[in-house]
């Protein structure tokens, strides 16, 4: 008998705003019991990842004197930005780099930002881990 978490199946919910104003991603991982060569579902481990922990990382990344890191989910909503009021909003102007990112492309470009300033932008989709393919 071997009890372990399933390594091929899990659930990740997109970012949600909780009642207390925090932002989280829910994660569920099945617990499978291997018995006589068959995997049997016996339960799940559930948890929340608070985005404040991700923001501590992204806010700590310095790119020159004015650069910043932003993360978007698959639908193009902002999930990490220096300006927290932008979380779960969509850019007012969808610049070419964000359009390319939503198509799964990587690259860099010089473009006019949502703020109207010329920016050098580098972008790449997060490929995820295992079966999880990123948000």
N, C-alpha and C positions, 0 to 999 in steps of 0.2 A: 504494500500500500504506500502510495506516495501522495502527499498533500502539498500543493503549491498553488501560487496564483497563476492564472492563465497567462500565457505570454503572447497570445495571438489575438486577443479580443479584449477591448476595453472601450469605455465610453467617456468622452469628454464633451461637456456642454460648452457652448460659446459663453462669453463673458456676460454675467448678469449683475445688475445693481441690486444689492440686498436692502432690506428695510432700514438697516442702520446707516445706509449711504456708502458702504464699502462695495468693492467690486471683486467678484470671485469667478473661478472656473471650477465646476463640479467634475469630479473624476470618480468613475466606478470601475473596479477591476474584479473580474470573477475569480472565485476560489474553486478550483477543480480538484476532485479526488480521482486518482487513477486506480482503478480496481479491475483486475482481470483484463488489463489491456484497454479498458474503456474509460474515457474521462466523463465524470459525473459532476454536474454543477451542485455545489453544496452551500454556496453563499457568495457574498460580495463584500469587498472593502470599499467604503465610500469616503470621500474626503473633498475638502474645498481647498483650492489654492487661492490665497488672497493676492490680488494683483499688487498690493503695496510691496510685496517681496520682490516681484519682478521690476517694479518701478525703482526700487533701491538700486538695482543693477543698472537699468537703462539710464536713470538720472545721474549715475556716477560716471558714465562714459563721457569723456571730454573729447571733442573733435575741434581742435583749434580754439579760438576764443568765442565763436558764436555758433558752432555746430551742435547739433542735438540728434538724439536717437528717437525714432517713432516706430511703433509696432501697429500693424493693422490686422484685423481678422480677415477671413476669406471673402466676406461681403464688402470689405473696404472701410469698415468702421474703425476708428482709432481706439486701440486698447492700451497704448502706452505713449505718453507725450509729457513734455516738461510742463505744459499747461493742463492741469488735471480736469478743468472744466470741458475739455475737448473729448474726454473719454466717452465712448459709445456714440460719438457724433461722426458724421461724414464730412470730409473736406468740402468747403464751399466751392472750390474749384478743383476738379479732378485733373491734376497735372499729369503729363505723359508718364512720369516715373511710376505713379500709383496705378495708372491704367496698365502699364507693362507688368507691374508686380501682380495685379489681379489676374493676369493671363499666365502667371507662373514663371515669368522671365526675370533674369538678373541683368544688371547693367549699371551704367552711370550716365549722367546727362547734366547739362547746364540748362536751367529753366527758370521761369518766374514763379515764385512761391505764392501760396494763398495770401501771404502778407504783402505781395507786390514787389518783393525784392528778388534780385537775381541770385540763384543758389546753385551750388554744385551738389548734385544728389547721386548717391549710390544706393542701390536697392537689390535685395535678393529674398526670395521666399524662404521661409524656414521649413525645411523638409521633414521635420519631425523625427520620430524614433520608432523603429519597428513598423508596425502597421499604422501607427498614427502619422498622418501626413501633414500635420500643421493645421493651424486654424484658418 
